[in-house]
Amino acid sequence: MSYGIYRNCEGYSDPTAGAAMSNILRKERSQRRKAIRRKNRRLRKEAADKLTQDVAETTKEACDNDG
């Protein structure tokens, strides 16, 4: 990990601040990814529930029409 890109107000390299910023940015990215995964998981579950409901309704209609 390169901390040389972080510089203080005088223009000198500041590896301590660089390390701190890297950790903060890593945690923020991780939180964003987790939020996206939770949203996608919820959407997949809703889609699966809807599909299951549609299949059950179609099956019931088919059985009612046969009798």
MODELLER restraints for C-alpha pairs under 7 A, 6 or more apart:
rsr = mdl.restraints
at = mdl.atoms
rsr.add(forms.Gaussian(group=physical.xy_distance, feature=features.Distance(at['CA:3:A'], at['CA:15:A']), mean=4.95, stdev=0.5))
rsr.add(forms.Gaussian(group=physical.xy_distance, feature=features.Distance(at['CA:3:A'], at['CA:18:A']), mean=4.82, stdev=0.5))
rsr.add(forms.Gaussian(group=physical.xy_distance, feature=features.Distance(at['CA:3:A'], at['CA:19:A']), mean=6.22, stdev=0.5))
rsr.add(forms.Gaussian(group=physical.xy_distance, feature=features.Distance(at['CA:4:A'], at['CA:13:A']), mean=5.53, stdev=0.5))
rsr.add(forms.Gaussian(group=physical.xy_distance, feature=features.Distance(at['CA:4:A'], at['CA:14:A']), mean=6.85, stdev=0.5))
rsr.add(forms.Gaussian(group=physical.xy_distance, feature=features.Distance(at['CA:4:A'], at['CA:15:A']), mean=6.17, stdev=0.5))
rsr.add(forms.Gaussian(group=physical.xy_distance, feature=features.Distance(at['CA:6:A'], at['CA:13:A']), mean=5.92, stdev=0.5))
rsr.add(forms.Gaussian(group=physical.xy_distance, feature=features.Distance(at['CA:6:A'], at['CA:14:A']), mean=5.62, stdev=0.5))
rsr.add(forms.Gaussian(group=physical.xy_distance, feature=features.Distance(at['CA:6:A'], at['CA:15:A']), mean=6.71, stdev=0.5))
rsr.add(forms.Gaussian(group=physical.xy_distance, feature=features.Distance(at['CA:6:A'], at['CA:17:A']), mean=6.86, stdev=0.5))
rsr.add(forms.Gaussian(group=physical.xy_distance, feature=features.Distance(at['CA:6:A'], at['CA:18:A']), mean=5.05, stdev=0.5))
rsr.add(forms.Gaussian(group=physical.xy_distance, feature=features.Distance(at['CA:7:A'], at['CA:13:A']), mean=4.39, stdev=0.5))
rsr.add(forms.Gaussian(group=physical.xy_distance, feature=features.Distance(at['CA:7:A'], at['CA:14:A']), mean=5.04, stdev=0.5))
rsr.add(forms.Gaussian(group=physical.xy_distance, feature=features.Distance(at['CA:8:A'], at['CA:14:A']), mean=5.90, stdev=0.5))
